[in-house]
Amino acid sequence: MRKFILDTDWWSDCDDAVAVRLLCNAHRQKEIELIGIDINACMQYSVASMDVFTRDSGVEVPLGLDHSAVGFSDKPSYQEHLAMVREPKRRNADVPDGVDFYTELLRAADDASVEVLSIGFTQVLAGLLKRPGGRDLAARKVRHLWIMAGKWDEPRGREYNFYKNELTRRSGSELCASWPTPITFLGFEVGASVKTGGHLPEGDLLKQVMTDHGSVDGRSSWDPMLALLAVIGDPERAGYRCVYGYAQVDETDGSNQFREDPQGPHRYVVKLHDDAYYADAVNTRLVLK
C-alpha cells in the first residue's frame, strides 16, 4: 500500500481541511496509508484542532509541527472552534518538531516507499534537506513529492505558498533547486475556479470548518485537487496532461519560472476537463457511504 506524509499549513484557508478529509477517507478505504501529518504554520490550536478533526474523520495519525513557524499574520478561522468540539488527545507541546518528525518517519520506512504531499509552506521540507544526511534520506525513502504551489500558466506567476514571506520565498527556491526526487506541481490556476465542500450533511465537522471560514457553499479546491491527484497517482487517469521540465522560484519575490524539457524531473498539470468534472471527483470522496 502506498504510504503518504501530508505537509499542510492548516492555517487561514479551509481547503486544507477538505484535503485532510479526502486523505482520511482514502486511508479508511485502504487506498493509501497516511503515516503522518506535519503542520508547517504554528498557532495555539494547531495540533489540538488537527487531532480532533482527524479522529472525527476516523483516523488516528502521528502529527508533527514546525514550532518556530509563528510569523504568519493571517488569522486562523476555524481551528479554535474545532479544538473545543471535544477534548483533544494532543496539543502543540505533545508533538515533535517538523524536521525531526520527517526524519523519524523516513528512517522507519522502506526505501522508495513514501510519497509526500505538500499543501502549505515548504520550509520544513527545505529544512530536512539542510540537516546532515537529510537529503540522502529523502532521496532513499521518498518516491515522489506532490505539491500545491506556484502559478504555471504565465512566465513569472506568483502564488501564496511560495511568495507569502521571506521564509517561504527562500524555502521554495531551495526546494525546487535541491529536492532529490521527481516533483508534480498543481498550480493556483488549476484549482481556483473549482469549488468543493459545499454540500455536506448537518453535523459534519468539515461543514463546521467551511461555515467558520465563510465558505459554507464551497471553496476553491487547490489542496483537495492535489490530494486526489496524488491518491490516484496517475495524472492522465486523474484528468490532466503534464508539462515536464525544471521549476524555479525566485527567492526575492517568490515568482516561479518553468523551463520545459521532456526529460526534466519536474512537471506541472493542466486540466483536460471542465470544472464540474473535478468538483464531482472531490465531493464524492468527502463523505463515506
Residue, then its C-alpha position, 0 to 999 in steps of 0.5 A: m500500500r502506498k504510504f503518504i506524509l501530508d505537509t499542510d499549513w492548516w492555517s487561514d484557508c479551509d481547503d486544507a481541511v477538505a484535503v485532510r478529509l479526502l486523505c482520511n477517507a482514502h486511508r479508511q478505504k485502504e487506498i493509501e496509508l497516511i503515516g503522518i501529518d506535519i503542520n508547517a504554520c504554528m498557532q495555539y490550536s494547531v495540533a489540538s484542532m488537527d487531532v480532533f478533526t482527524r479522529d472525527s474523520g476516523v483516523e488516528v495519525p502521528l502529527g508533527l509541527d514546525h514550532s518556530a513557524v509563528g510569523f504568519s499574520d493571517k488569522p486562523s478561522y476555524q481551528e479554535h472552534l474545532a479544538m473545543v468540539r471535544e477534548p483533544k488527545r494532543r496539543n502543540a507541546d505533545v508533538p515533535d518538531g517538523v524536521d525531526f518528525y520527517t526524519e523519524l518517519l523516513r528512517a522507519a520506512d522502506d526505501a522508495s516507499v513514501e510519497v509526500l504531499s505538500i499543501g502549505f509552506t515548504q520550509v520544513l521540507a527545505g529544512l530536512l534537506k539542510r540537516p546532515g544526511g537529510r537529503d540522502l534520506a529523502a532521496r532513499k525513502v521518498r518516491h515522489l513529492w506532490i505539491m500545491a504551489g506556484k502559478w504555471d500558466e504565465p512566465r513569472g506567476r506568483e502564488y501564496n505558498f511560495y511568495k507569502n514571506e521571506l521564509t517561504r520565498r527562500s524555502g521554495s527556491e531551495l526546494c525546487a533547486s535541491w529536492p532529490t526526487p521527481i516533483t508534480f506541481l498543481g498550480f493556483e490556476v488549476g484549482a481556483s475556479v473549482k469549488t468543493g465542500g459545499h454540500l455536506p450533511e448537518g453535523d459534519l465537522l468539515k461543514q463546521v470548518m467551511t461555515d467558520h471560514g465563510s465558505v459554507d457553499g464551497r471553496s476553491s479546491w487547490d489542496p483537495m485537487l492535489a490530494l486526489l491527484a496524488v491518491i490516484g497517482d496517475p495524472e492522465r487517469a486523474g484528468y490532466r496532461c503534464v508539462y515536464g521540465y525544471a521549476q524555479v522560484d525566485e527567492t526575492d519575490g517568490s515568482n516561479q519560472f518553468r523551463e520545459d524539457p521532456q526529460g526534466p524531473h519536474r512537471y506541472v498539470v493542466k486540466l483536460h476537463d471542465d470544472a464540474y468534472y473535478a468538483d464531482a471527483v472531490n465531493t464524492r470522496l468527502v463523505l463515506k457511504 
